C-alpha cells in the first residue's frame, strides 16, 4: 500500500528499526548487518529522519507506571469554543505531565488530552486547576483503570498500525522497588543516539558496563518497566494521516478487551477507564492508518462482538501539541 509522503525514506530500514531493533551493545551495527547495508548508511539515514521529525526518538521506551511521580494518568475530554481552541491548547501544553493533546471530531468534547501525576488526588487537583485556568467548565475526566496494550508501531507495508506486545500484568513494579536508577532510564530514553556504541556514554556516566545495561534493559522489558527498544515514529509524517480513538460502551470491558487483543493487532493503545455517572464508555482503543476506511472497517467488526453495545470513533482533526 502506497501513500503520499512528506519526503522519501527507506521503508525497510524504518520497519526494521521499529520491529526488529537488536538489543546489543552495538544495535545499529547489528541492524545494518541484518539489512545488508553499511553502518554509515544506517547512521546517516536514521539521523536524517530524527532531524526531519519522522523519528521522534530511538532507544528504550519507558512505562510511566514504573516511575514514582507520574504513575497515575487520565484522559480528559473538554468542550472548548472554536475561537479559543489554540489559546486553550497552549495552556494545556504548558502543564507538566501532559503528553497527548488532540482536537477531535465529537459533538460533546472536542479537545482531548492525557495527563499524569504522582497519585489520584494530585491528578484530579491538577486537572481542576488547569480547566479553571483555561476557563473551561464542561469536561470529563477518565482515569486509567487498566492498560491492556500500549505499543505504537506503524506497518509501512500494510498502511495501518500493527503490533502484538500486550501488558499481561495489571501492576508494574516501581523502579525504586527494583533498586534501579530512574535517572539512568530517563537519560537513555531522552538522549540515546545513533552511534556505533551508544551505551558506552551511559555506562561511563553511571559506573556500569555497556553489557550490564543491555542485560538490564532486557530484564526490564520482561517486567514491563521498559515497554520496548525501538524507533518511535511520527505516524503522521510517515503517511498515517488518520487516527481514530474508539470508545466502547459495554458492561464487560475486561472480556471485550481480551477479544480485541486476540483479534486486532492494529490496536496501539487499549485502556480501560473509570467513568463518571454521566459517561458510559469504559474501554478505549486507538488505530492509526493511511485511510479512514481502514479504521471504519475495524470499528464495524468490533460492533459485531457480543457484549459491545456501541462503538464511537473520534477522529483526530489536529495534533494540538504542535500549536
JOMOSUL-V26185 format. One record per helix or strand. SS is the DSSP state (H for helix, E for strand). FROM is the first residue (numbers start at 1). TO is the last residue. If there is no record, write none. Layout:
# JOMOSUL-V26185
SS&FROM&TO ; SS&FROM&TO
This chain:
# JOMOSUL-V26185
H&11&19 ; H&27&35 ; H&39&52 ; E&55&62 ; H&64&66 ; E&72&78 ; H&82&94 ; E&98&104 ; E&111&117 ; H&120&133 ; E&139&150 ; E&154&155 ; E&160&161 ; H&182&191 ; H&200&206 ; H&210&223 ; E&226&233 ; E&242&250 ; H&253&263 ; E&269&273 ; E&283&289 ; H&292&303 ; E&308&319 ; H&320&322
